[in-house]
Amino acid sequence: MPVENDQFDFNDRYGITPARGWVKYAAGFAIVGGAWLLWAGLHQANPALRYELISFSNEDPRNPEIRFLVQRADGTQEVQCTLVARDYEKNVVGQIDITITAGKTYLEPRYIVPTRADAVNVGISRCRTLP
């Protein structure tokens, strides 16, 4: 006597099972990707040298003042920073390289960047440790 709830299925008749082989590849990719993401986040969270603009004063457009943060992991290394002043059309009108001697690991120096024309902003082009 046949059961009324049984429905005919070709997959059951011919022994075809659903393909789920992609699941192990997706899980492997997720594990490797998650590990790389964790490593990259932790590695970049604490760099050896960090610098950031705090403020600049443009009261005298020919001699703007900049205040910025320098934080280094090793206080025995010297750091050289390039400070750049730009005009309204984003042309570089002043640039100086300053050297921060070995000592403290956290500094907030202030510098005046002399310019050849009126500057509207001042920024940090880059900072690097000296050998």
OpenMM code with the backbone's topology and positions (N, CA, C; nanometers):
from openmm import Vec3, app, unit

residues = "MET PRO VAL GLU ASN ASP GLN PHE ASP PHE ASN ASP ARG TYR GLY ILE THR PRO ALA ARG GLY TRP VAL LYS TYR ALA ALA GLY PHE ALA ILE VAL GLY GLY ALA TRP LEU LEU TRP ALA GLY LEU HIS GLN ALA ASN PRO ALA LEU ARG TYR GLU LEU ILE SER PHE SER ASN GLU ASP PRO ARG ASN PRO GLU ILE ARG PHE LEU VAL GLN ARG ALA ASP GLY THR GLN GLU VAL GLN CYS THR LEU VAL ALA ARG ASP TYR GLU LYS ASN VAL VAL GLY GLN ILE ASP ILE THR ILE THR ALA GLY LYS THR TYR LEU GLU PRO ARG TYR ILE VAL PRO THR ARG ALA ASP ALA VAL ASN VAL GLY ILE SER ARG CYS ARG THR LEU PRO".split()
positions = [
    Vec3(0.0841, -0.1167, 0.0000),
    Vec3(0.0000, 0.0000, 0.0000),
    Vec3(0.0896, 0.1243, 0.0000),
    Vec3(0.0738, 0.2094, -0.1027),
    Vec3(0.1581, 0.3290, -0.1102),
    Vec3(0.1122, 0.4356, -0.0120),
    Vec3(0.2101, 0.5101, 0.0362),
    Vec3(0.1816, 0.6190, 0.1295),
    Vec3(0.1489, 0.7426, 0.0477),
    Vec3(0.0471, 0.8141, 0.0890),
    Vec3(0.0002, 0.9280, 0.0099),
    Vec3(0.0972, 1.0468, 0.0132),
    Vec3(0.1802, 1.0610, 0.1156),
    Vec3(0.2700, 1.1762, 0.1266),
    Vec3(0.3997, 1.1587, 0.0482),
    Vec3(0.4284, 1.0395, -0.0005),
    Vec3(0.5507, 1.0191, -0.0780),
    Vec3(0.5365, 1.0851, -0.2141),
    Vec3(0.6376, 1.1626, -0.2517),
    Vec3(0.6401, 1.2264, -0.3824),
    Vec3(0.7582, 1.1712, -0.4601),
    Vec3(0.7386, 1.1595, -0.5878),
    Vec3(0.8433, 1.1064, -0.6726),
    Vec3(0.9530, 1.2108, -0.6905),
    Vec3(1.0795, 1.1663, -0.6758),
    Vec3(1.1943, 1.2567, -0.6909),
    Vec3(1.3001, 1.1849, -0.7740),
    Vec3(1.3379, 1.2467, -0.8859),
    Vec3(1.4385, 1.1857, -0.9723),
    Vec3(1.5739, 1.1756, -0.9026),
    Vec3(1.6060, 1.2702, -0.8168),
    Vec3(1.7347, 1.2651, -0.7461),
    Vec3(1.7429, 1.1418, -0.6566),
    Vec3(1.6330, 1.1075, -0.5897),
    Vec3(1.6323, 0.9861, -0.5082),
    Vec3(1.6405, 0.8610, -0.5965),
    Vec3(1.5716, 0.8646, -0.7076),
    Vec3(1.5670, 0.7468, -0.7956),
    Vec3(1.7046, 0.7139, -0.8527),
    Vec3(1.7818, 0.8222, -0.8942),
    Vec3(1.9099, 0.7982, -0.9584),
    Vec3(2.0285, 0.8181, -0.8647),
    Vec3(2.0063, 0.8409, -0.7382),
    Vec3(2.1151, 0.8499, -0.6408),
    Vec3(2.1963, 0.9775, -0.6500),
    Vec3(2.1352, 1.0850, -0.6934),
    Vec3(2.2045, 1.2136, -0.7044),
    Vec3(2.1949, 1.2860, -0.5703),
    Vec3(2.3102, 1.3196, -0.5151),
    Vec3(2.3114, 1.3940, -0.3887),
    Vec3(2.3461, 1.5399, -0.4159),
    Vec3(2.2989, 1.6336, -0.3343),
    Vec3(2.3312, 1.7752, -0.3564),
    Vec3(2.4812, 1.7987, -0.3397),
    Vec3(2.5369, 1.8775, -0.4301),
    Vec3(2.6813, 1.9065, -0.4278),
    Vec3(2.7100, 2.0163, -0.3265),
    Vec3(2.7828, 1.9830, -0.2239),
    Vec3(2.8206, 2.0818, -0.1227),
    Vec3(2.9709, 2.0837, -0.1047),
    Vec3(3.0434, 2.0574, -0.2084),
    Vec3(3.1893, 2.0596, -0.2024),
    Vec3(3.2458, 2.1994, -0.1848),
    Vec3(3.1687, 2.2977, -0.2216),
    Vec3(3.2159, 2.4355, -0.2101),
    Vec3(3.2244, 2.4817, -0.0651),
    Vec3(3.1556, 2.4145, 0.0252),
    Vec3(3.1513, 2.4579, 0.1650),
    Vec3(3.2904, 2.4507, 0.2287),
    Vec3(3.3654, 2.3425, 0.2016),
    Vec3(3.4985, 2.3315, 0.2620),
    Vec3(3.5943, 2.4365, 0.2041),
    Vec3(3.5803, 2.4701, 0.0778),
    Vec3(3.6645, 2.5756, 0.0203),
    Vec3(3.6285, 2.7124, 0.0776),
    Vec3(3.5013, 2.7377, 0.0949),
    Vec3(3.4572, 2.8644, 0.1535),
    Vec3(3.5034, 2.8765, 0.2977),
    Vec3(3.4963, 2.7669, 0.3740),
    Vec3(3.5424, 2.7704, 0.5136),
    Vec3(3.6933, 2.7937, 0.5208),
    Vec3(3.7684, 2.7277, 0.4331),
    Vec3(3.9141, 2.7500, 0.4295),
    Vec3(3.9483, 2.8928, 0.3926),
    Vec3(3.8785, 2.9458, 0.2933),
    Vec3(3.9010, 3.0849, 0.2529),
    Vec3(3.8661, 3.1805, 0.3662),
    Vec3(3.7586, 3.1538, 0.4380),
    Vec3(3.7182, 3.2400, 0.5497),
    Vec3(3.8209, 3.2355, 0.6625),
    Vec3(3.8751, 3.1186, 0.6913),
    Vec3(3.9748, 3.1068, 0.7979),
    Vec3(4.1029, 3.1796, 0.7605),
    Vec3(4.1522, 3.1575, 0.6382),
    Vec3(4.2752, 3.2243, 0.5939),
    Vec3(4.2533, 3.3748, 0.5840),
    Vec3(4.1420, 3.4167, 0.5272),
    Vec3(4.1132, 3.5599, 0.5156),
    Vec3(4.0966, 3.6265, 0.6508),
    Vec3(4.0302, 3.5596, 0.7438),
    Vec3(4.0137, 3.6159, 0.8776),
    Vec3(4.1466, 3.6276, 0.9508),
    Vec3(4.2330, 3.5266, 0.9366),
    Vec3(4.3650, 3.5330, 0.9997),
    Vec3(4.4476, 3.6463, 0.9409),
    Vec3(4.4447, 3.6622, 0.8088),
    Vec3(4.5194, 3.7727, 0.7463),
    Vec3(4.4644, 3.9072, 0.7903),
    Vec3(4.3342, 3.9215, 0.7973),
    Vec3(4.2729, 4.0467, 0.8401),
    Vec3(4.3113, 4.0805, 0.9832),
    Vec3(4.3124, 3.9844, 1.0700),
    Vec3(4.3529, 4.0053, 1.2085),
    Vec3(4.4997, 4.0460, 1.2162),
    Vec3(4.5874, 3.9770, 1.1430),
    Vec3(4.7294, 4.0108, 1.1424),
    Vec3(4.7519, 4.1513, 1.0873),
    Vec3(4.6889, 4.1856, 0.9773),
    Vec3(4.7085, 4.3171, 0.9163),
    Vec3(4.6595, 4.4275, 1.0092),
    Vec3(4.5473, 4.4078, 1.0739),
    Vec3(4.4947, 4.5081, 1.1657),
    Vec3(4.5846, 4.5293, 1.2856),
    Vec3(4.6350, 4.4215, 1.3436),
    Vec3(4.7222, 4.4346, 1.4597),
    Vec3(4.8595, 4.4885, 1.4223),
    Vec3(4.9087, 4.4519, 1.3058),
    Vec3(5.0403, 4.4994, 1.2618),
    Vec3(5.0388, 4.6497, 1.2348),
    Vec3(4.9329, 4.7007, 1.1746),
    Vec3(4.9243, 4.8429, 1.1414),
    Vec3(4.8713, 4.9273, 1.2563),
    Vec3(4.8218, 4.8655, 1.3617),
    Vec3(4.7662, 4.9410, 1.4732),
    Vec3(4.8739, 5.0095, 1.5564),
    Vec3(4.9952, 4.9603, 1.5528),
    Vec3(5.1023, 5.0168, 1.6331),
    Vec3(5.2285, 5.0340, 1.5473),
    Vec3(5.2332, 5.1363, 1.4598),
    Vec3(5.3497, 5.1530, 1.3732),
    Vec3(5.4710, 5.2034, 1.4523),
    Vec3(5.5888, 5.1861, 1.3944),
    Vec3(5.7126, 5.2295, 1.4601),
    Vec3(5.7229, 5.3814, 1.4647),
    Vec3(5.6646, 5.4507, 1.3666),
    Vec3(5.6675, 5.5968, 1.3616),
    Vec3(5.5299, 5.6473, 1.3215),
    Vec3(5.4764, 5.7376, 1.4022),
    Vec3(5.3445, 5.7939, 1.3748),
    Vec3(5.3546, 5.9451, 1.3795),
    Vec3(5.2950, 6.0132, 1.2826),
    Vec3(5.2939, 6.1594, 1.2820),
    Vec3(5.1562, 6.2064, 1.2373),
    Vec3(5.1158, 6.3215, 1.2925),
    Vec3(4.9815, 6.3706, 1.2656),
    Vec3(4.9783, 6.5224, 1.2838),
    Vec3(4.9119, 6.5909, 1.1936),
    Vec3(4.8943, 6.7358, 1.2039),
    Vec3(4.7970, 6.7670, 1.3161),
    Vec3(4.8358, 6.8588, 1.4045),
    Vec3(4.7462, 6.9031, 1.5106),
    Vec3(4.6787, 7.0327, 1.4680),
    Vec3(4.7590, 7.1320, 1.4303),
    Vec3(4.7012, 7.2591, 1.3865),
    Vec3(4.8064, 7.3393, 1.3106),
    Vec3(4.7580, 7.4425, 1.2420),
    Vec3(4.8500, 7.5394, 1.1830),
    Vec3(4.7881, 7.6772, 1.1969),
    Vec3(4.8763, 7.7762, 1.2060),
    Vec3(4.8324, 7.9145, 1.2210),
    Vec3(4.8787, 7.9918, 1.0990),
    Vec3(4.7878, 8.0649, 1.0409),
    Vec3(4.8174, 8.1381, 0.9186),
    Vec3(4.8037, 8.2886, 0.9412),
    Vec3(4.8353, 8.3341, 1.0611),
    Vec3(4.8250, 8.4778, 1.0902),
    Vec3(4.9200, 8.5589, 1.0031),
    Vec3(5.0415, 8.5089, 0.9823),
    Vec3(5.1366, 8.5710, 0.8897),
    Vec3(5.1489, 8.4762, 0.7701),
    Vec3(5.0873, 8.5080, 0.6549),
    Vec3(5.0870, 8.4142, 0.5418),
    Vec3(5.2261, 8.3828, 0.4864),
    Vec3(5.3243, 8.4689, 0.5149),
    Vec3(5.4604, 8.4422, 0.4675),
    Vec3(5.5403, 8.3556, 0.5657),
    Vec3(5.4917, 8.3414, 0.6869),
    Vec3(5.5576, 8.2594, 0.7886),
    Vec3(5.4535, 8.1805, 0.8687),
    Vec3(5.3861, 8.0847, 0.8056),
    Vec3(5.2850, 8.0079, 0.8795),
    Vec3(5.3511, 7.9144, 0.9818),
    Vec3(5.2808, 7.8924, 1.0903),
    Vec3(5.3314, 7.8058, 1.1965),
    Vec3(5.2529, 7.6752, 1.1967),
    Vec3(5.3228, 7.5657, 1.2192),
    Vec3(5.2606, 7.4335, 1.2223),
    Vec3(5.2907, 7.3670, 1.3562),
    Vec3(5.1930, 7.2963, 1.4075),
    Vec3(5.2077, 7.2168, 1.5294),
    Vec3(5.1629, 7.0758, 1.4952),
    Vec3(5.2488, 6.9787, 1.5227),
    Vec3(5.2159, 6.8419, 1.4865),
    Vec3(5.2670, 6.7446, 1.5912),
    Vec3(5.2234, 6.6218, 1.5796),
    Vec3(5.2566, 6.5149, 1.6729),
    Vec3(5.3536, 6.4187, 1.6074),
    Vec3(5.4575, 6.3805, 1.6809),
    Vec3(5.5490, 6.2762, 1.6372),
    Vec3(5.5587, 6.1758, 1.7513),
    Vec3(5.5286, 6.0514, 1.7207),
    Vec3(5.5369, 5.9449, 1.8202),
    Vec3(5.6183, 5.8322, 1.7596),
    Vec3(5.7260, 5.7954, 1.8271),
    Vec3(5.8135, 5.6899, 1.7761),
    Vec3(5.8280, 5.5798, 1.8803),
    Vec3(5.8454, 5.4597, 1.8338),
    Vec3(5.8577, 5.3454, 1.9234),
    Vec3(5.9942, 5.3441, 1.9919),
    Vec3(6.0978, 5.3862, 1.9187),
    Vec3(6.2339, 5.3847, 1.9713),
    Vec3(6.2827, 5.5290, 1.9861),
    Vec3(6.3042, 5.5730, 2.1087),
    Vec3(6.3464, 5.7104, 2.1333),
    Vec3(6.4911, 5.7377, 2.0984),
    Vec3(6.5672, 5.6346, 2.0623),
    Vec3(6.7083, 5.6559, 2.0277),
    Vec3(6.7268, 5.6921, 1.8809),
    Vec3(6.6226, 5.6857, 1.8022),
    Vec3(6.6334, 5.7166, 1.6597),
    Vec3(6.6009, 5.8631, 1.6331),
    Vec3(6.6720, 5.9206, 1.5370),
    Vec3(6.6401, 6.0554, 1.4903),
    Vec3(6.5327, 6.0454, 1.3833),
    Vec3(6.4490, 6.1479, 1.3750),
    Vec3(6.3401, 6.1520, 1.2783),
    Vec3(6.3550, 6.2777, 1.1940),
    Vec3(6.3362, 6.2635, 1.0648),
    Vec3(6.3385, 6.3791, 0.9752),
    Vec3(6.2002, 6.3944, 0.9133),
    Vec3(6.1439, 6.5140, 0.9242),
    Vec3(6.0114, 6.5431, 0.8699),
    Vec3(6.0216, 6.6527, 0.7649),
    Vec3(5.9439, 6.6403, 0.6605),
    Vec3(5.9352, 6.7411, 0.5562),
    Vec3(5.8031, 6.8153, 0.5735),
    Vec3(5.8126, 6.9456, 0.5991),
    Vec3(5.6952, 7.0307, 0.6174),
    Vec3(5.6763, 7.1134, 0.4916),
    Vec3(5.5518, 7.1245, 0.4461),
    Vec3(5.5216, 7.1895, 0.3192),
    Vec3(5.4115, 7.2931, 0.3389),
    Vec3(5.4328, 7.4124, 0.2811),
    Vec3(5.3303, 7.5172, 0.2799),
    Vec3(5.2797, 7.5315, 0.1372),
    Vec3(5.1474, 7.5481, 0.1214),
    Vec3(5.0869, 7.5598, -0.0119),
    Vec3(5.0039, 7.6860, -0.0215),
    Vec3(4.9907, 7.7349, -0.1451),
    Vec3(4.9082, 7.8533, -0.1680),
    Vec3(4.7665, 7.8106, -0.2061),
    Vec3(4.6855, 7.9070, -0.2479),
    Vec3(4.5445, 7.8829, -0.2779),
    Vec3(4.5256, 7.7841, -0.3923),
    Vec3(4.6184, 7.7818, -0.4866),
    Vec3(4.6090, 7.6907, -0.6014),
    Vec3(4.6841, 7.5601, -0.5781),
    Vec3(4.7177, 7.5306, -0.4547),
    Vec3(4.7845, 7.4078, -0.4112),
    Vec3(4.9271, 7.3956, -0.4616),
    Vec3(4.9898, 7.5073, -0.4961),
    Vec3(5.1303, 7.5065, -0.5335),
    Vec3(5.2150, 7.5123, -0.4069),
    Vec3(5.3282, 7.4438, -0.4085),
    Vec3(5.4193, 7.4477, -0.2943),
    Vec3(5.4934, 7.5809, -0.2968),
    Vec3(5.4755, 7.6593, -0.1892),
    Vec3(5.5415, 7.7893, -0.1798),
    Vec3(5.6463, 7.7920, -0.0690),
    Vec3(5.6564, 7.6849, 0.0064),
    Vec3(5.7573, 7.6742, 0.1102),
    Vec3(5.7727, 7.5308, 0.1547),
    Vec3(5.8985, 7.4916, 0.1794),
    Vec3(5.9242, 7.3545, 0.2224),
    Vec3(6.0511, 7.3527, 0.3052),
    Vec3(6.0456, 7.2851, 0.4195),
    Vec3(6.1662, 7.2694, 0.5015),
    Vec3(6.1734, 7.1255, 0.5515),
    Vec3(6.2955, 7.0792, 0.5698),
    Vec3(6.3212, 6.9498, 0.6328),
    Vec3(6.3731, 6.9771, 0.7723),
    Vec3(6.3081, 6.9190, 0.8704),
    Vec3(6.3517, 6.9374, 1.0087),
    Vec3(6.3956, 6.8024, 1.0635),
    Vec3(6.4936, 6.8052, 1.1508),
    Vec3(6.5426, 6.6836, 1.2138),
    Vec3(6.5114, 6.6895, 1.3622),
    Vec3(6.4448, 6.5884, 1.4096),
    Vec3(6.4122, 6.5766, 1.5510),
    Vec3(6.5127, 6.4801, 1.6111),
    Vec3(6.5905, 6.5287, 1.7052),
    Vec3(6.6973, 6.4485, 1.7633),
    Vec3(6.6403, 6.3384, 1.8522),
    Vec3(6.7275, 6.2448, 1.8856),
    Vec3(6.6870, 6.1336, 1.9717),
    Vec3(6.6506, 6.1869, 2.1095),
    Vec3(6.5574, 6.1215, 2.1723),
    Vec3(6.5134, 6.1649, 2.3043),
    Vec3(6.3772, 6.1079, 2.3350),
    Vec3(6.2821, 6.1965, 2.3556),
    Vec3(6.1475, 6.1537, 2.3930),
    Vec3(6.0806, 6.0759, 2.2802),
    Vec3(5.9872, 5.9904, 2.3185),
    Vec3(5.9144, 5.9136, 2.2176),
    Vec3(5.7878, 5.9847, 2.1726),
    Vec3(5.7392, 6.0814, 2.2497),
    Vec3(5.6172, 6.1553, 2.2164),
    Vec3(5.6498, 6.3045, 2.2166),
    Vec3(5.6328, 6.3700, 2.1024),
    Vec3(5.6654, 6.5122, 2.0889),
    Vec3(5.5525, 6.5861, 2.0193),
    Vec3(5.5373, 6.7143, 2.0512),
    Vec3(5.4460, 6.8038, 1.9807),
    Vec3(5.5228, 6.9305, 1.9429),
    Vec3(5.6081, 6.9211, 1.8408),
    Vec3(5.6889, 7.0388, 1.8053),
    Vec3(5.6081, 7.1433, 1.7276),
    Vec3(5.6585, 7.2671, 1.7321),
    Vec3(5.6038, 7.3793, 1.6551),
    Vec3(5.7164, 7.4351, 1.5696),
    Vec3(5.6864, 7.4611, 1.4436),
    Vec3(5.7854, 7.5174, 1.3522),
    Vec3(5.7201, 7.6235, 1.2658),
    Vec3(5.8011, 7.7171, 1.2215),
    Vec3(5.7583, 7.8187, 1.1253),
    Vec3(5.8171, 7.7803, 0.9904),
    Vec3(5.7335, 7.7796, 0.8877),
    Vec3(5.7763, 7.7431, 0.7526),
    Vec3(5.7851, 7.8715, 0.6700),
    Vec3(5.9057, 7.9196, 0.6388),
    Vec3(5.9173, 8.0394, 0.5555),
    Vec3(5.8716, 8.0096, 0.4123),
    Vec3(5.8025, 8.1058, 0.3508),
    Vec3(5.7480, 8.0853, 0.2160),
    Vec3(5.7912, 8.1976, 0.1229),
    Vec3(5.7811, 8.1756, -0.0060),
    Vec3(5.8140, 8.2772, -0.1069),
    Vec3(5.6897, 8.3533, -0.1518),
    Vec3(5.5715, 8.3028, -0.1153),
    Vec3(5.4442, 8.3681, -0.1470),
    Vec3(5.3488, 8.3403, -0.0313),
    Vec3(5.2312, 8.4024, -0.0355),
    Vec3(5.1345, 8.3822, 0.0718),
    Vec3(5.0839, 8.2380, 0.0717),
    Vec3(5.0889, 8.1749, 0.1878),
    Vec3(5.0434, 8.0364, 0.2029),
    Vec3(4.9056, 8.0348, 0.2681),
    Vec3(4.8256, 7.9359, 0.2317),
    Vec3(4.6941, 7.9211, 0.2937),
    Vec3(4.6878, 7.7998, 0.3862),
    Vec3(4.7803, 7.7045, 0.3691),
    Vec3(4.7850, 7.5911, 0.4616),
    Vec3(4.9265, 7.5364, 0.4720),
    Vec3(4.9481, 7.4594, 0.5761),
    Vec3(5.0769, 7.3958, 0.6010),
    Vec3(5.0484, 7.2517, 0.6397),
    Vec3(5.1318, 7.1598, 0.5934),
    Vec3(5.1110, 7.0192, 0.6251),
    Vec3(5.2418, 6.9440, 0.6346),
    Vec3(5.2302, 6.8184, 0.6703),
    Vec3(5.3454, 6.7297, 0.6802),
    Vec3(5.3467, 6.6431, 0.5549),
    Vec3(5.4520, 6.6552, 0.4773),
    Vec3(5.4632, 6.5730, 0.3575),
    Vec3(5.4963, 6.4294, 0.3958),
    Vec3(5.5980, 6.4115, 0.4818),
    Vec3(5.6320, 6.2793, 0.5327),
    Vec3(5.7315, 6.2901, 0.6464),
    Vec3(5.7375, 6.1881, 0.7259),
    Vec3(5.8384, 6.1737, 0.8312),
    Vec3(5.9018, 6.0365, 0.8172),
    Vec3(6.0305, 6.0302, 0.8456),
    Vec3(6.1014, 5.9041, 0.8338),
    Vec3(6.2125, 5.8979, 0.9382),
    Vec3(6.2492, 5.7783, 0.9782),
    Vec3(6.3591, 5.7625, 1.0729),
    Vec3(6.4899, 5.7654, 0.9970),
    Vec3(6.5890, 5.8231, 1.0599),
    Vec3(6.7214, 5.8300, 0.9986),
    Vec3(6.8047, 5.7123, 1.0481),
    Vec3(6.8891, 5.6587, 0.9608),
    Vec3(6.9716, 5.5434, 1.0013),
    Vec3(7.0799, 5.5831, 1.0997),
] * unit.nanometer
topology = app.Topology()
chain = topology.addChain("A")
for resn in residues:
    res = topology.addResidue(resn, chain)
    for name in ("N", "CA", "C"):
        topology.addAtom(name, app.Element.getBySymbol(name[0]), res)
